[in-house]
């Protein structure tokens, strides 16, 4: 099932700042995923999952 990715309202610079302030773990991974989408480095959940190092379903659950 192809569910569209929700619109990301934060800017690339805001996301970079949030990533730097994040503790290690899922919060940092989630913000990194948003950054990758917003900056255009990834287009699909599969690409994001491979880049971050989690399963594709995990990205979908986030």
mmCIF file of the N, C-alpha and C atoms, coordinates in Angstrom:
data_MODEL
# 
_entry.id   MODEL 
# 
loop_
_atom_site.group_PDB 
_atom_site.id 
_atom_site.type_symbol 
_atom_site.label_atom_id 
_atom_site.label_alt_id 
_atom_site.label_comp_id 
_atom_site.label_asym_id 
_atom_site.label_entity_id 
_atom_site.label_seq_id 
_atom_site.pdbx_PDB_ins_code 
_atom_site.Cartn_x 
_atom_site.Cartn_y 
_atom_site.Cartn_z 
_atom_site.occupancy 
_atom_site.B_iso_or_equiv 
_atom_site.pdbx_formal_charge 
_atom_site.auth_seq_id 
_atom_site.auth_comp_id 
_atom_site.auth_asym_id 
_atom_site.auth_atom_id 
_atom_site.pdbx_PDB_model_num 
ATOM 1   N N  . UNK A 1 1  ? 0.844  -1.167 0.000  1.00 0.00 ? 1  UNK A N  1 
ATOM 2   C CA . UNK A 1 1  ? 0.000  0.000  0.000  1.00 0.00 ? 1  UNK A CA 1 
ATOM 3   C C  . UNK A 1 1  ? 0.895  1.238  0.000  1.00 0.00 ? 1  UNK A C  1 
ATOM 4   N N  . UNK A 1 2  ? 0.620  2.140  -0.905 1.00 0.00 ? 2  UNK A N  1 
ATOM 5   C CA . UNK A 1 2  ? 1.403  3.372  -1.008 1.00 0.00 ? 2  UNK A CA 1 
ATOM 6   C C  . UNK A 1 2  ? 0.670  4.518  -0.332 1.00 0.00 ? 2  UNK A C  1 
ATOM 7   N N  . UNK A 1 3  ? 1.109  4.850  0.855  1.00 0.00 ? 3  UNK A N  1 
ATOM 8   C CA . UNK A 1 3  ? 0.533  5.970  1.592  1.00 0.00 ? 3  UNK A CA 1 
ATOM 9   C C  . UNK A 1 3  ? 1.484  7.146  1.434  1.00 0.00 ? 3  UNK A C  1 
ATOM 10  N N  . UNK A 1 4  ? 0.927  8.294  1.083  1.00 0.00 ? 4  UNK A N  1 
ATOM 11  C CA . UNK A 1 4  ? 1.768  9.476  0.894  1.00 0.00 ? 4  UNK A CA 1 
ATOM 12  C C  . UNK A 1 4  ? 2.428  9.901  2.191  1.00 0.00 ? 4  UNK A C  1 
ATOM 13  N N  . UNK A 1 5  ? 3.605  10.467 2.049  1.00 0.00 ? 5  UNK A N  1 
ATOM 14  C CA . UNK A 1 5  ? 4.348  10.991 3.186  1.00 0.00 ? 5  UNK A CA 1 
ATOM 15  C C  . UNK A 1 5  ? 3.728  12.335 3.561  1.00 0.00 ? 5  UNK A C  1 
ATOM 16  N N  . UNK A 1 6  ? 3.426  12.549 4.838  1.00 0.00 ? 6  UNK A N  1 
ATOM 17  C CA . UNK A 1 6  ? 2.834  13.832 5.245  1.00 0.00 ? 6  UNK A CA 1 
ATOM 18  C C  . UNK A 1 6  ? 3.773  14.997 4.940  1.00 0.00 ? 6  UNK A C  1 
ATOM 19  N N  . UNK A 1 7  ? 3.195  16.158 4.757  1.00 0.00 ? 7  UNK A N  1 
ATOM 20  C CA . UNK A 1 7  ? 3.989  17.349 4.488  1.00 0.00 ? 7  UNK A CA 1 
ATOM 21  C C  . UNK A 1 7  ? 4.832  17.697 5.715  1.00 0.00 ? 7  UNK A C  1 
ATOM 22  N N  . UNK A 1 8  ? 6.078  18.042 5.470  1.00 0.00 ? 8  UNK A N  1 
ATOM 23  C CA . UNK A 1 8  ? 7.001  18.406 6.550  1.00 0.00 ? 8  UNK A CA 1 
ATOM 24  C C  . UNK A 1 8  ? 7.042  19.933 6.599  1.00 0.00 ? 8  UNK A C  1 
ATOM 25  N N  . UNK A 1 9  ? 6.657  20.492 7.745  1.00 0.00 ? 9  UNK A N  1 
ATOM 26  C CA . UNK A 1 9  ? 6.537  21.948 7.843  1.00 0.00 ? 9  UNK A CA 1 
ATOM 27  C C  . UNK A 1 9  ? 7.828  22.634 8.268  1.00 0.00 ? 9  UNK A C  1 
ATOM 28  N N  . UNK A 1 10 ? 8.727  21.903 8.928  1.00 0.00 ? 10 UNK A N  1 
ATOM 29  C CA . UNK A 1 10 ? 9.980  22.495 9.391  1.00 0.00 ? 10 UNK A CA 1 
ATOM 30  C C  . UNK A 1 10 ? 10.929 22.702 8.212  1.00 0.00 ? 10 UNK A C  1 
ATOM 31  N N  . UNK A 1 11 ? 11.731 23.747 8.294  1.00 0.00 ? 11 UNK A N  1 
ATOM 32  C CA . UNK A 1 11 ? 12.723 23.998 7.247  1.00 0.00 ? 11 UNK A CA 1 
ATOM 33  C C  . UNK A 1 11 ? 13.924 23.088 7.453  1.00 0.00 ? 11 UNK A C  1 
ATOM 34  N N  . UNK A 1 12 ? 14.776 23.009 6.442  1.00 0.00 ? 12 UNK A N  1 
ATOM 35  C CA . UNK A 1 12 ? 15.982 22.193 6.524  1.00 0.00 ? 12 UNK A CA 1 
ATOM 36  C C  . UNK A 1 12 ? 16.868 22.674 7.671  1.00 0.00 ? 12 UNK A C  1 
ATOM 37  N N  . UNK A 1 13 ? 17.022 23.976 7.816  1.00 0.00 ? 13 UNK A N  1 
ATOM 38  C CA . UNK A 1 13 ? 17.873 24.504 8.883  1.00 0.00 ? 13 UNK A CA 1 
ATOM 39  C C  . UNK A 1 13 ? 17.288 24.211 10.261 1.00 0.00 ? 13 UNK A C  1 
ATOM 40  N N  . UNK A 1 14 ? 15.961 24.291 10.398 1.00 0.00 ? 14 UNK A N  1 
ATOM 41  C CA . UNK A 1 14 ? 15.328 23.954 11.676 1.00 0.00 ? 14 UNK A CA 1 
ATOM 42  C C  . UNK A 1 14 ? 15.564 22.483 12.025 1.00 0.00 ? 14 UNK A C  1 
ATOM 43  N N  . UNK A 1 15 ? 15.437 21.622 11.036 1.00 0.00 ? 15 UNK A N  1 
ATOM 44  C CA . UNK A 1 15 ? 15.637 20.200 11.277 1.00 0.00 ? 15 UNK A CA 1 
ATOM 45  C C  . UNK A 1 15 ? 17.086 19.899 11.654 1.00 0.00 ? 15 UNK A C  1 
ATOM 46  N N  . UNK A 1 16 ? 18.038 20.572 10.997 1.00 0.00 ? 16 UNK A N  1 
ATOM 47  C CA . UNK A 1 16 ? 19.451 20.385 11.348 1.00 0.00 ? 16 UNK A CA 1 
ATOM 48  C C  . UNK A 1 16 ? 19.684 20.753 12.809 1.00 0.00 ? 16 UNK A C  1 
ATOM 49  N N  . UNK A 1 17 ? 19.106 21.861 13.225 1.00 0.00 ? 17 UNK A N  1 
ATOM 50  C CA . UNK A 1 17 ? 19.248 22.322 14.603 1.00 0.00 ? 17 UNK A CA 1 
ATOM 51  C C  . UNK A 1 17 ? 18.624 21.315 15.576 1.00 0.00 ? 17 UNK A C  1 
ATOM 52  N N  . UNK A 1 18 ? 17.458 20.790 15.239 1.00 0.00 ? 18 UNK A N  1 
ATOM 53  C CA . UNK A 1 18 ? 16.799 19.811 16.098 1.00 0.00 ? 18 UNK A CA 1 
ATOM 54  C C  . UNK A 1 18 ? 17.610 18.519 16.200 1.00 0.00 ? 18 UNK A C  1 
ATOM 55  N N  . UNK A 1 19 ? 18.239 18.111 15.108 1.00 0.00 ? 19 UNK A N  1 
ATOM 56  C CA . UNK A 1 19 ? 19.056 16.896 15.121 1.00 0.00 ? 19 UNK A CA 1 
ATOM 57  C C  . UNK A 1 19 ? 20.230 17.073 16.072 1.00 0.00 ? 19 UNK A C  1 
ATOM 58  N N  . UNK A 1 20 ? 20.875 18.237 16.006 1.00 0.00 ? 20 UNK A N  1 
ATOM 59  C CA . UNK A 1 20 ? 22.024 18.496 16.891 1.00 0.00 ? 20 UNK A CA 1 
ATOM 60  C C  . UNK A 1 20 ? 21.629 18.465 18.363 1.00 0.00 ? 20 UNK A C  1 
ATOM 61  N N  . UNK A 1 21 ? 20.417 18.906 18.667 1.00 0.00 ? 21 UNK A N  1 
ATOM 62  C CA . UNK A 1 21 ? 19.951 18.969 20.053 1.00 0.00 ? 21 UNK A CA 1 
ATOM 63  C C  . UNK A 1 21 ? 19.382 17.633 20.544 1.00 0.00 ? 21 UNK A C  1 
ATOM 64  N N  . UNK A 1 22 ? 19.159 16.684 19.637 1.00 0.00 ? 22 UNK A N  1 
ATOM 65  C CA . UNK A 1 22 ? 18.526 15.413 19.999 1.00 0.00 ? 22 UNK A CA 1 
ATOM 66  C C  . UNK A 1 22 ? 19.480 14.486 20.727 1.00 0.00 ? 22 UNK A C  1 
ATOM 67  N N  . UNK A 1 23 ? 18.954 13.783 21.726 1.00 0.00 ? 23 UNK A N  1 
ATOM 68  C CA . UNK A 1 23 ? 19.768 12.729 22.337 1.00 0.00 ? 23 UNK A CA 1 
ATOM 69  C C  . UNK A 1 23 ? 19.886 11.582 21.345 1.00 0.00 ? 23 UNK A C  1 
ATOM 70  N N  . UNK A 1 24 ? 20.820 10.686 21.568 1.00 0.00 ? 24 UNK A N  1 
ATOM 71  C CA . UNK A 1 24 ? 20.951 9.532  20.684 1.00 0.00 ? 24 UNK A CA 1 
ATOM 72  C C  . UNK A 1 24 ? 19.700 8.674  20.773 1.00 0.00 ? 24 UNK A C  1 
ATOM 73  N N  . UNK A 1 25 ? 19.428 7.945  19.734 1.00 0.00 ? 25 UNK A N  1 
ATOM 74  C CA . UNK A 1 25 ? 18.295 7.024  19.762 1.00 0.00 ? 25 UNK A CA 1 
ATOM 75  C C  . UNK A 1 25 ? 17.265 7.357  18.710 1.00 0.00 ? 25 UNK A C  1 
ATOM 76  N N  . UNK A 1 26 ? 16.038 6.863  18.958 1.00 0.00 ? 26 UNK A N  1 
ATOM 77  C CA . UNK A 1 26 ? 14.979 6.982  17.958 1.00 0.00 ? 26 UNK A CA 1 
ATOM 78  C C  . UNK A 1 26 ? 14.628 8.431  17.624 1.00 0.00 ? 26 UNK A C  1 
ATOM 79  N N  . UNK A 1 27 ? 14.652 9.305  18.600 1.00 0.00 ? 27 UNK A N  1 
ATOM 80  C CA . UNK A 1 27 ? 14.297 10.700 18.334 1.00 0.00 ? 27 UNK A CA 1 
ATOM 81  C C  . UNK A 1 27 ? 15.237 11.297 17.296 1.00 0.00 ? 27 UNK A C  1 
ATOM 82  N N  . UNK A 1 28 ? 16.498 11.027 17.435 1.00 0.00 ? 28 UNK A N  1 
ATOM 83  C CA . UNK A 1 28 ? 17.485 11.542 16.489 1.00 0.00 ? 28 UNK A CA 1 
ATOM 84  C C  . UNK A 1 28 ? 17.281 10.900 15.114 1.00 0.00 ? 28 UNK A C  1 
ATOM 85  N N  . UNK A 1 29 ? 16.992 9.602  15.084 1.00 0.00 ? 29 UNK A N  1 
ATOM 86  C CA . UNK A 1 29 ? 16.755 8.915  13.815 1.00 0.00 ? 29 UNK A CA 1 
ATOM 87  C C  . UNK A 1 29 ? 15.522 9.480  13.112 1.00 0.00 ? 29 UNK A C  1 
ATOM 88  N N  . UNK A 1 30 ? 14.464 9.722  13.850 1.00 0.00 ? 30 UNK A N  1 
ATOM 89  C CA . UNK A 1 30 ? 13.235 10.267 13.260 1.00 0.00 ? 30 UNK A CA 1 
ATOM 90  C C  . UNK A 1 30 ? 13.468 11.657 12.675 1.00 0.00 ? 30 UNK A C  1 
ATOM 91  N N  . UNK A 1 31 ? 14.183 12.483 13.404 1.00 0.00 ? 31 UNK A N  1 
ATOM 92  C CA . UNK A 1 31 ? 14.460 13.828 12.902 1.00 0.00 ? 31 UNK A CA 1 
ATOM 93  C C  . UNK A 1 31 ? 15.390 13.781 11.697 1.00 0.00 ? 31 UNK A C  1 
ATOM 94  N N  . UNK A 1 32 ? 16.328 12.836 11.699 1.00 0.00 ? 32 UNK A N  1 
ATOM 95  C CA . UNK A 1 32 ? 17.210 12.669 10.552 1.00 0.00 ? 32 UNK A CA 1 
ATOM 96  C C  . UNK A 1 32 ? 16.397 12.245 9.334  1.00 0.00 ? 32 UNK A C  1 
ATOM 97  N N  . UNK A 1 33 ? 15.427 11.359 9.538  1.00 0.00 ? 33 UNK A N  1 
ATOM 98  C CA . UNK A 1 33 ? 14.561 10.935 8.439  1.00 0.00 ? 33 UNK A CA 1 
ATOM 99  C C  . UNK A 1 33 ? 13.812 12.133 7.849  1.00 0.00 ? 33 UNK A C  1 
ATOM 100 N N  . UNK A 1 34 ? 13.266 12.977 8.711  1.00 0.00 ? 34 UNK A N  1 
ATOM 101 C CA . UNK A 1 34 ? 12.563 14.168 8.229  1.00 0.00 ? 34 UNK A CA 1 
ATOM 102 C C  . UNK A 1 34 ? 13.506 15.087 7.445  1.00 0.00 ? 34 UNK A C  1 
ATOM 103 N N  . UNK A 1 35 ? 14.710 15.237 7.957  1.00 0.00 ? 35 UNK A N  1 
ATOM 104 C CA . UNK A 1 35 ? 15.714 16.063 7.279  1.00 0.00 ? 35 UNK A CA 1 
ATOM 105 C C  . UNK A 1 35 ? 16.028 15.504 5.889  1.00 0.00 ? 35 UNK A C  1 
ATOM 106 N N  . UNK A 1 36 ? 16.207 14.203 5.794  1.00 0.00 ? 36 UNK A N  1 
ATOM 107 C CA . UNK A 1 36 ? 16.523 13.573 4.514  1.00 0.00 ? 36 UNK A CA 1 
ATOM 108 C C  . UNK A 1 36 ? 15.411 13.800 3.496  1.00 0.00 ? 36 UNK A C  1 
ATOM 109 N N  . UNK A 1 37 ? 14.165 13.659 3.936  1.00 0.00 ? 37 UNK A N  1 
ATOM 110 C CA . UNK A 1 37 ? 13.030 13.908 3.041  1.00 0.00 ? 37 UNK A CA 1 
ATOM 111 C C  . UNK A 1 37 ? 12.972 15.378 2.625  1.00 0.00 ? 37 UNK A C  1 
ATOM 112 N N  . UNK A 1 38 ? 13.062 16.250 3.608  1.00 0.00 ? 38 UNK A N  1 
ATOM 113 C CA . UNK A 1 38 ? 12.908 17.694 3.356  1.00 0.00 ? 38 UNK A CA 1 
ATOM 114 C C  . UNK A 1 38 ? 14.014 18.227 2.451  1.00 0.00 ? 38 UNK A C  1 
ATOM 115 N N  . UNK A 1 39 ? 15.237 17.712 2.612  1.00 0.00 ? 39 UNK A N  1 
ATOM 116 C CA . UNK A 1 39 ? 16.362 18.182 1.803  1.00 0.00 ? 39 UNK A CA 1 
ATOM 117 C C  . UNK A 1 39 ? 16.411 17.511 0.430  1.00 0.00 ? 39 UNK A C  1 
ATOM 118 N N  . UNK A 1 40 ? 15.551 16.527 0.206  1.00 0.00 ? 40 UNK A N  1 
ATOM 119 C CA . UNK A 1 40 ? 15.497 15.867 -1.093 1.00 0.00 ? 40 UNK A CA 1 
ATOM 120 C C  . UNK A 1 40 ? 16.537 14.773 -1.286 1.00 0.00 ? 40 UNK A C  1 
ATOM 121 N N  . UNK A 1 41 ? 17.202 14.371 -0.221 1.00 0.00 ? 41 UNK A N  1 
ATOM 122 C CA . UNK A 1 41 ? 18.220 13.322 -0.332 1.00 0.00 ? 41 UNK A CA 1 
ATOM 123 C C  . UNK A 1 41 ? 17.612 11.939 -0.512 1.00 0.00 ? 41 UNK A C  1 
ATOM 124 N N  . UNK A 1 42 ? 16.377 11.754 -0.042 1.00 0.00 ? 42 UNK A N  1 
ATOM 125 C CA . UNK A 1 42 ? 15.662 10.492 -0.250 1.00 0.00 ? 42 UNK A CA 1 
ATOM 126 C C  . UNK A 1 42 ? 14.264 10.816 -0.764 1.00 0.00 ? 42 UNK A C  1 
ATOM 127 N N  . UNK A 1 43 ? 13.706 9.870  -1.525 1.00 0.00 ? 43 UNK A N  1 
ATOM 128 C CA . UNK A 1 43 ? 12.366 10.063 -2.089 1.00 0.00 ? 43 UNK A CA 1 
ATOM 129 C C  . UNK A 1 43 ? 11.378 9.020  -1.572 1.00 0.00 ? 43 UNK A C  1 
ATOM 130 N N  . UNK A 1 44 ? 11.879 7.882  -1.104 1.00 0.00 ? 44 UNK A N  1 
ATOM 131 C CA . UNK A 1 44 ? 11.000 6.797  -0.663 1.00 0.00 ? 44 UNK A CA 1 
ATOM 132 C C  . UNK A 1 44 ? 11.333 6.366  0.757  1.00 0.00 ? 44 UNK A C  1 
ATOM 133 N N  . UNK A 1 45 ? 10.395 5.643  1.339  1.00 0.00 ? 45 UNK A N  1 
ATOM 134 C CA . UNK A 1 45 ? 10.614 5.107  2.683  1.00 0.00 ? 45 UNK A CA 1 
ATOM 135 C C  . UNK A 1 45 ? 11.749 4.098  2.678  1.00 0.00 ? 45 UNK A C  1 
ATOM 136 N N  . UNK A 1 46 ? 11.845 3.326  1.606  1.00 0.00 ? 46 UNK A N  1 
ATOM 137 C CA . UNK A 1 46 ? 12.912 2.338  1.504  1.00 0.00 ? 46 UNK A CA 1 
ATOM 138 C C  . UNK A 1 46 ? 14.282 3.018  1.518  1.00 0.00 ? 46 UNK A C  1 
ATOM 139 N N  . UNK A 1 47 ? 14.424 4.092  0.757  1.00 0.00 ? 47 UNK A N  1 
ATOM 140 C CA . UNK A 1 47 ? 15.692 4.836  0.733  1.00 0.00 ? 47 UNK A CA 1 
ATOM 141 C C  . UNK A 1 47 ? 16.007 5.404  2.114  1.00 0.00 ? 47 UNK A C  1 
ATOM 142 N N  . UNK A 1 48 ? 15.004 5.965  2.762  1.00 0.00 ? 48 UNK A N  1 
ATOM 143 C CA . UNK A 1 48 ? 15.208 6.538  4.097  1.00 0.00 ? 48 UNK A CA 1 
ATOM 144 C C  . UNK A 1 48 ? 15.623 5.448  5.084  1.00 0.00 ? 48 UNK A C  1 
ATOM 145 N N  . UNK A 1 49 ? 14.953 4.308  5.034  1.00 0.00 ? 49 UNK A N  1 
ATOM 146 C CA . UNK A 1 49 ? 15.258 3.209  5.944  1.00 0.00 ? 49 UNK A CA 1 
ATOM 147 C C  . UNK A 1 49 ? 16.691 2.721  5.748  1.00 0.00 ? 49 UNK A C  1 
ATOM 148 N N  . UNK A 1 50 ? 17.112 2.570  4.507  1.00 0.00 ? 50 UNK A N  1 
ATOM 149 C CA . UNK A 1 50 ? 18.469 2.114  4.227  1.00 0.00 ? 50 UNK A CA 1 
ATOM 150 C C  . UNK A 1 50 ? 19.502 3.126  4.717  1.00 0.00 ? 50 UNK A C  1 
ATOM 151 N N  . UNK A 1 51 ? 19.223 4.398  4.537  1.00 0.00 ? 51 UNK A N  1 
ATOM 152 C CA . UNK A 1 51 ? 20.155 5.444  4.949  1.00 0.00 ? 51 UNK A CA 1 
ATOM 153 C C  . UNK A 1 51 ? 20.291 5.514  6.469  1.00 0.00 ? 51 UNK A C  1 
ATOM 154 N N  . UNK A 1 52 ? 19.164 5.412  7.168  1.00 0.00 ? 52 UNK A N  1 
ATOM 155 C CA . UNK A 1 52 ? 19.166 5.524  8.629  1.00 0.00 ? 52 UNK A CA 1 
ATOM 156 C C  . UNK A 1 52 ? 19.582 4.213  9.294  1.00 0.00 ? 52 UNK A C  1 
ATOM 157 N N  . UNK A 1 53 ? 19.290 3.096  8.634  1.00 0.00 ? 53 UNK A N  1 
ATOM 158 C CA . UNK A 1 53 ? 19.657 1.803  9.201  1.00 0.00 ? 53 UNK A CA 1 
ATOM 159 C C  . UNK A 1 53 ? 18.540 1.141  9.991  1.00 0.00 ? 53 UNK A C  1 
ATOM 160 N N  . UNK A 1 54 ? 17.300 1.376  9.554  1.00 0.00 ? 54 UNK A N  1 
ATOM 161 C CA . UNK A 1 54 ? 16.150 0.734  10.189 1.00 0.00 ? 54 UNK A CA 1 
ATOM 162 C C  . UNK A 1 54 ? 15.326 0.043  9.103  1.00 0.00 ? 54 UNK A C  1 
ATOM 163 N N  . UNK A 1 55 ? 14.326 -0.717 9.510  1.00 0.00 ? 55 UNK A N  1 
ATOM 164 C CA . UNK A 1 55 ? 13.461 -1.404 8.558  1.00 0.00 ? 55 UNK A CA 1 
ATOM 165 C C  . UNK A 1 55 ? 12.490 -0.411 7.923  1.00 0.00 ? 55 UNK A C  1 
ATOM 166 N N  . UNK A 1 56 ? 12.101 -0.696 6.691  1.00 0.00 ? 56 UNK A N  1 
ATOM 167 C CA . UNK A 1 56 ? 11.173 0.147  5.948  1.00 0.00 ? 56 UNK A CA 1 
ATOM 168 C C  . UNK A 1 56 ? 9.860  0.340  6.713  1.00 0.00 ? 56 UNK A C  1 
ATOM 169 N N  . UNK A 1 57 ? 9.384  -0.702 7.363  1.00 0.00 ? 57 UNK A N  1 
ATOM 170 C CA . UNK A 1 57 ? 8.134  -0.616 8.121  1.00 0.00 ? 57 UNK A CA 1 
ATOM 171 C C  . UNK A 1 57 ? 8.273  0.347  9.301  1.00 0.00 ? 57 UNK A C  1 
ATOM 172 N N  . UNK A 1 58 ? 9.439  0.400  9.898  1.00 0.00 ? 58 UNK A N  1 
ATOM 173 C CA . UNK A 1 58 ? 9.690  1.315  11.015 1.00 0.00 ? 58 UNK A CA 1 
ATOM 174 C C  . UNK A 1 58 ? 9.505  2.755  10.556 1.00 0.00 ? 58 UNK A C  1 
ATOM 175 N N  . UNK A 1 59 ? 10.032 3.076  9.390  1.00 0.00 ? 59 UNK A N  1 
ATOM 176 C CA . UNK A 1 59 ? 9.891  4.434  8.839  1.00 0.00 ? 59 UNK A CA 1 
ATOM 177 C C  . UNK A 1 59 ? 8.408  4.721  8.612  1.00 0.00 ? 59 UNK A C  1 
ATOM 178 N N  . UNK A 1 60 ? 7.669  3.751  8.098  1.00 0.00 ? 60 UNK A N  1 
ATOM 179 C CA . UNK A 1 60 ? 6.242  3.937  7.891  1.00 0.00 ? 60 UNK A CA 1 
ATOM 180 C C  . UNK A 1 60 ? 5.469  4.143  9.184  1.00 0.00 ? 60 UNK A C  1 
ATOM 181 N N  . UNK A 1 61 ? 5.903  3.452  10.236 1.00 0.00 ? 61 UNK A N  1 
ATOM 182 C CA . UNK A 1 61 ? 5.231  3.591  11.540 1.00 0.00 ? 61 UNK A CA 1 
ATOM 183 C C  . UNK A 1 61 ? 5.473  4.974  12.144 1.00 0.00 ? 61 UNK A C  1 
ATOM 184 N N  . UNK A 1 62 ? 6.654  5.541  11.884 1.00 0.00 ? 62 UNK A N  1 
ATOM 185 C CA . UNK A 1 62 ? 6.977  6.856  12.420 1.00 0.00 ? 62 UNK A CA 1 
ATOM 186 C C  . UNK A 1 62 ? 6.070  7.889  11.818 1.00 0.00 ? 62 UNK A C  1 
# 
